Amino acid sequence: MRFGHISKFIVIPDSEEKHERAHKMKDHVITTSELTKKYGDLVAVDRITLTIEKGELFGLLGPNGAGKTTLLKLLSGQLEPDKGHSQVLGINPAEDPIAVKGSIGIVPEVESPPSFLTSMEYLQYIGLIRELKDIEKKAKQWIEYLDLQDAADVPGKDLSKGTRQRLMLGAAFIHEPKLLFLDEPFIGLDPYHQKKVKEYLSGYLKNGGTIFMCTHILEIAEKMCTRIAIINHGKIVALGTQSELTQEKESLDSAFLRLTDKNSIEKKKW
């Protein structure tokens, strides 16, 4: 394998209450309290407080510039907050980002595999840095599942957009993490591979995994997400199941437009 030089508060309660709270906390995969991030005068994430439980497929919806990707980056240890705090799998991402990154799988919205590694080499490299056993076997399994056989020996620079996206998904799934962060995971995928990825994610949830997903595709959120948060101008403006977010006979699309005030959407994306 040739990889060159890549590196990329607690109040103590009485006994019975204590046990109940401890049991609940075990299921809190993500918690945030007043989480805030600013870019100059712009508040990209504005005092967000959330709890996401084990086994959820939590969908984050919002217009461009609403703060979706910034929130994902805060939770995955890529950015430090200006105020507030969070816990991801029991770890504070701002204090130990490496530990968080080592425990999750992530598909960023805009990312590509290294241009000079083939698809097989890239999955082997990910297996190596994740310290997996049977790296070769796991890499081959994902090459086959995602129909990357014809691209196995093709360098990243020569892959199509859809093939690169399948490869990035394989790299996020290969170490079987307890938590996945997916930012627009279906972008570039044809209907056949969208179906295969949905099937994998369904099995992943049944086996105890948790997913935090940002998407613009409301149909996917409707069909897949157990709960949905809608973010606009850095604030969570709605949170709940689809039936809780929508009014009588209202579609999720209509609820989204109503809750985000489509006439005042900021164009700049963060």
N, C-alpha and C positions, 0 to 999 in steps of 0.2 A: 504494500500500500504506500502510495506516495502522497504525502500531505504537505510537504514543504514547511513553510513557516507560519501556517494559519494559526491565529489565536482568537480568535474572536471571544383594668383598675378593677380592683377586685375587692368587694366587701365580703368579709368572711361570714357566711350565714350559719344558722343553726344546722345541725347534722342532716336532717331530712331534706331541707331546702338546698343544702350544699351538694348533696348527691344528685339532686334533680338538675341543678345548674351545671354541674360537672358533666353529666350525661349529655345535656344540650350542647355544651361547648365543644364536645368531641365532634359534633356534626357541623360546626361552623367552619367551613373551608376558607371563606373570605369574610372579614369584617373591616369596615372602615368607620371612622369617626371624624366628622368635620374636615375631611380630606380636601385640601385646597392647593391649586397650582396656578401661578401667574406667569405670564410672559409680558414683562413690562407692565403696562396699564391694563392689559387684557387678562381677565380672570377666566382661564380655560376650564378649570375644575373648581366649583364653588361650594365648599362646605358639604361635601357629599358624605352621607352616613348610610351604610348598606350592610346587610348580612346575607350571605349566600351559603346555603346548606349543601351537605354532601348529597350527591345524586341529582342535583339540579342541572338543567341546561338553561342557564340564565342568559337572556338576550338583552343586549344594550342597543337601542335604536336612537337615532337622532339625525338631524340634517348635517350637511357639511359644516365643519367648524363648531359643532356643538360640544365637543370635548370627549368623544368616545375613545379615540386613540390615545389621548393624553391620560385618561383614566386607566386604560389598559397598561400603558407604560409605567404608571405609578405603581400599580399592583404587581407588575412583573419585574420590578427592580431596575427598570431602565431610566427612571427619573426620580428625583427626591421631591417630596412635597414642600411647600412653603409653610403650611400649617396643617394640623391634624395628623392622624396616624392610621395605619392599617395593619392587619395581620393576614398573612396568606399561609395556610397550612401551619399555623402557629408561629410563623416567622414574620418579623417586621422587615419589609423589603428595603426600607430606607437604612436600616441598621446592618442588614446582612443580605445584600442583593445577590451575592454569589450563591448562598444557600437556597434562596428562592429560585433562581435560574436553574439550579441543579435539580430541583424537585418538580418542575413543571414542564409541560410541552407548550410550544408557542408557534403560531403561524402569523407573522406580521403581515400587515396589509401590503406593504411594498418591500419585497425582499427577494433575492435570488440566490441560488447556490453559487459557490465560487466558480468563476468562469473557466478555470483550468482543470477542475476535477470532473471526472465522469460521474454519472448518476450513481453507479455502484460505489465508486471511491468516496463520494460524499456521504452516503449512508454508512459506509464503513468508518469514515472519520467521525461521524456523529456517535456511532457505537463505541468508538475508542474513547472519546472525551466523556461519554456517559458511563464508561467502565463496565460495559456489558460483557456477558459471557456469550459464546457462540455468535460473535459479531457477523461472521460471514453468513451463517444460517439466517439470522434475523434480517440482514440486508437483502438477501435473496427472497425471503418471504414477502417483504414490502415491494420489491421490484415486481414480483409476480402479482400481488394483490392489486397494485395500482397500474398494472399493464405497462410497465416500464422496460420490458425486455428489449425492445428495439432501441431504447435510449440508454441501456446499461453502460455502454462503452462510449457514449457521446459526451463530450465536455459541456459544462454548463452554458458556455457562451453560444452554443449551437442549438440549444433546446428551445422549443416553442413556448409561448406563455403558459398554455395549459399544461404542458409537460413539466415545466418548472414548478407550477403550483402543485401538481401531484407529488413531485419530489419533495417539496417543502412540507407537505402534509405527512409523507412517510417519515421524514426526519423528526417531526413533532411526535409521531405515534410510536416510533421504534422502541423506546425505553419504557413504554407502558406507564406513564406518569399518573398520579392521582388527580391531577388538575390540568386542564387544557385551556389556554388562552388562544382564541381563534378570531382574527381580525379579517373579515370578509373572506372566509375560507373557500367559498364556492366560486369566486371570481375566476374566470378563465376555464372552468370545467364544463365539459359537454354534459348533456343530460345523463348519459350512461355512467360517467364517473361521479357525477353528483349523487346518483343513486347508491353507488358503492360506498362513498364516503358517509352518506347518511346511515347506511346499514352498519358500518363500523361504529359510528358514534352512538347508535342505538344500543348495540351490544356493550360498548364501553360504559354507558350509563347504567345498564342492568348489572354490570359487574362492579358497581360502586364508584365509578369515576364521576367527575364534576366538570362542567364546561362553562366557561365565560366567553360569550360570542358577541362580537360586534358585527352588525350587518345592515345593509340598506335594503335587502330583499325581504319585504314584509311577508311574502308568501311563505318563505322558509321559517321566519319567526312564528307565524301563525301555526304552522304544522309541527314544529320541533320544540319550541321553548316551553318550559314548565312555568316560568315567570318572565316578565318583560319589564324593563325600566326604559323610560323615554327621557332622554337628556336634551336640554336646549339651553344655549348660552351658559353652559357649565353647570347647570342645576338639574337635578332629577325632578321632572315636572309630573311624572306619573310612575307608579310602581304597582305591579300585581299580575294576576293571571290575565289572559286575554279577555275573559268574560268580565273581569273587574275593571278593565280599562275601557271597554266599549259600552256605549249606551245601547238601549233596545234597538235591535235590527241594524246596528252600526257596524261597519267593517273596520278592521284594524287600520286600513289605509285612511279612512275618514277620521278615526280617532287620532291617528298620528298627526294629520294636518290640523285638526282642532287643537291638539295639545301643544303643538310646536309653533303655532301661529305662522303659517307659511309665508305671510306677507312681510315678515321681519327677520327672515333667515339671514345670518351673516354668511358671506361667500367665502371668506378666508378659512382654510382648513388647518387644524393643528394636529 
